[in-house]
């Protein structure tokens, strides 16, 4: 099959590349801004996702969009569908591996959080000791448990760690409302 190079196809490809480039930059910038927001940082930092990791995820999104745009452009030039499919499959496999690696902490934390909450291992307001941290449980979430220590430090412990450690319950807090 011959590759066609008429002016309309070239203009359309250049426009597609330009729009894709702008879209990729905008989407990755927006994604990074959302993940760098105050609320998201409270969730991400205790799990080891700092600014470098957020920038890496935003860059991955940008390049994902660039690859999709590249595939659309080469299809406009009549490149064989099998070539596009092979590139797409390889890209999807790489993306799947990256996602599986990035979820390696998330899935165990969710599973442990469900176990902890379902079996009522401890409740908000109870005084517990997990490893060297002793204090009042102020929040029990799906991903983590938050403890307020006796010296008023807030400790966020991922639930996958909580589930693997010995938990010592001392007493229920006497502070009204569990705060």
C-alpha positions as CSV (number, residue, x, y, z in Angstrom):
1,X,0.0,0.0,0.0
2,X,1.4,3.4,-1.0
3,X,1.7,6.2,1.5
4,X,-0.3,9.2,0.3
5,X,1.2,12.7,0.8
6,X,-1.4,15.2,-0.4
7,X,-1.5,18.6,1.1
8,X,-4.8,18.0,3.0
9,X,-3.4,15.0,4.8
10,X,-0.2,16.9,5.8
11,X,-2.2,19.9,7.0
12,X,-4.5,17.7,9.0
13,X,-1.6,15.8,10.5
14,X,0.2,19.0,11.5
15,X,-3.0,20.3,13.1
16,X,-3.5,17.0,14.9
17,X,0.1,17.2,16.2
18,X,-0.3,20.8,17.4
19,X,-3.6,20.1,19.1
20,X,-2.3,16.9,20.6
21,X,0.9,18.7,21.9
22,X,-1.3,21.5,23.5
23,X,-3.7,18.9,25.0
24,X,-0.8,16.8,26.4
25,X,0.8,19.8,28.0
26,X,-2.5,21.2,29.4
27,X,-3.7,17.8,30.7
28,X,-0.4,17.0,32.4
29,X,-0.2,20.5,33.9
30,X,-3.7,20.3,35.2
31,X,-3.1,16.8,36.6
32,X,0.1,18.0,38.4
33,X,-1.7,21.0,39.8
34,X,-4.5,18.8,41.2
35,X,-2.0,16.3,42.7
36,X,0.1,19.1,44.2
37,X,-2.9,20.7,45.8
38,X,-3.0,20.9,49.6
39,X,-5.7,18.2,50.1
40,X,-4.0,15.7,47.7
41,X,-0.6,16.3,49.3
42,X,-2.0,15.3,52.7
43,X,-3.0,12.0,51.1
44,X,0.1,11.5,48.9
45,X,3.0,12.6,51.1
46,X,2.6,10.0,53.8
47,X,2.5,7.3,51.2
48,X,5.8,8.5,49.7
49,X,4.5,10.4,46.8
50,X,6.4,13.7,46.8
51,X,6.7,16.4,44.2
52,X,9.1,14.3,42.1
53,X,6.6,11.4,41.8
54,X,3.8,13.8,41.0
55,X,5.9,15.3,38.2
56,X,6.8,11.9,37.0
57,X,3.1,10.9,36.8
58,X,2.2,14.1,35.0
59,X,5.0,13.5,32.5
60,X,3.7,10.0,31.9
61,X,0.2,11.3,31.2
62,X,1.7,13.9,28.8
63,X,3.7,11.2,26.9
64,X,0.7,8.9,26.9
65,X,-1.3,11.6,25.1
66,X,1.7,12.2,22.7
67,X,1.8,8.6,21.8
68,X,-1.9,8.5,21.1
69,X,-1.6,11.6,18.9
70,X,1.3,10.0,17.1
71,X,-0.7,6.9,16.4
72,X,-3.6,9.0,15.0
73,X,-1.2,11.0,12.8
74,X,0.5,8.0,11.3
75,X,-2.9,6.5,10.6
76,X,-3.7,9.6,8.6
77,X,-0.8,8.9,6.3
78,X,-2.2,5.4,5.5
79,X,0.5,3.5,7.4
80,X,-0.6,-0.1,7.7
81,X,-3.1,-0.8,10.4
82,X,-1.0,-3.7,11.7
83,X,1.9,-1.4,12.5
84,X,-0.4,0.9,14.5
85,X,-1.9,-2.0,16.3
86,X,1.6,-3.4,17.2
87,X,2.7,0.0,18.5
88,X,-0.5,0.4,20.5
89,X,-0.2,-3.1,22.0
90,X,3.4,-2.5,23.1
91,X,2.5,0.9,24.5
92,X,-0.5,-0.6,26.4
93,X,1.7,-3.3,27.9
94,X,4.3,-0.8,29.1
95,X,1.5,1.4,30.5
96,X,0.0,-1.7,32.3
97,X,3.4,-2.5,33.8
98,X,3.8,1.0,35.0
99,X,0.3,1.1,36.5
100,X,0.8,-2.3,38.2
101,X,4.1,-1.1,39.8
102,X,2.4,2.2,41.0
103,X,-0.5,0.2,42.6
104,X,1.8,-2.1,44.6
105,X,1.2,0.0,47.8
106,X,-2.3,1.0,47.1
107,X,-3.9,-2.5,46.9
108,X,-2.4,-3.9,50.1
109,X,-3.4,-0.8,52.0
110,X,-7.0,-1.0,50.8
111,X,-7.2,-4.8,51.6
112,X,-5.7,-4.2,55.0
113,X,-8.0,-1.2,55.6
114,X,-11.1,-3.2,54.8
115,X,-9.9,-6.0,57.1
116,X,-9.2,-3.6,60.0
117,X,-12.5,-1.8,59.6
118,X,-14.6,-4.9,59.0
119,X,-13.2,-6.8,62.0
120,X,-13.2,-3.7,64.2
121,X,-9.6,-4.3,65.4
122,X,-9.7,-0.9,67.1
123,X,-12.0,2.1,67.0
124,X,-11.6,5.9,66.7
125,X,-11.0,7.2,70.2
126,X,-9.1,4.1,71.5
127,X,-5.5,4.4,72.7
128,X,-3.3,2.0,70.8
129,X,0.3,1.3,70.3
130,X,1.5,0.2,66.9
131,X,5.3,-0.3,66.7
132,X,6.8,2.7,68.6
133,X,3.8,4.9,68.1
134,X,1.4,5.2,71.0
135,X,-1.6,7.5,70.9
136,X,-5.3,8.0,70.3
137,X,-6.8,6.8,67.0
138,X,-8.3,9.9,65.5
139,X,-9.1,8.5,62.1
140,X,-9.5,5.0,60.6
141,X,-9.5,5.1,56.8
142,X,-9.3,2.6,54.0
143,X,-5.7,3.5,53.2
144,X,-4.3,4.6,56.5
145,X,-4.8,5.0,60.3
146,X,-4.1,8.3,61.9
147,X,-2.9,8.5,65.6
148,X,-2.4,11.5,67.8
149,X,0.5,10.8,70.1
150,X,0.7,11.9,73.7
151,X,3.1,14.7,72.7
152,X,0.4,15.9,70.2
153,X,2.1,14.7,67.0
154,X,0.0,13.3,64.2
155,X,1.2,9.9,62.9
156,X,-0.2,8.5,59.7
157,X,0.4,4.7,59.4
158,X,-0.4,2.9,56.1
159,X,-2.9,0.1,56.9
160,X,-0.7,-2.5,55.3
161,X,1.8,-1.8,58.1
162,X,-0.9,-1.7,60.8
163,X,-2.2,-5.1,59.7
164,X,1.3,-6.7,60.0
165,X,2.1,-5.3,63.4
166,X,1.2,-6.2,66.9
167,X,-1.5,-3.7,68.2
168,X,-1.7,-3.0,71.9
169,X,-4.9,-1.4,73.1
170,X,-4.4,0.6,76.3
171,X,-7.8,2.2,77.0
172,X,-10.5,4.3,75.5
173,X,-9.8,8.0,75.3
174,X,-11.4,10.1,78.0
175,X,-11.4,13.2,75.8
176,X,-15.0,14.0,74.7
177,X,-15.7,13.3,71.0
178,X,-12.5,11.2,70.7
179,X,-10.4,14.3,69.8
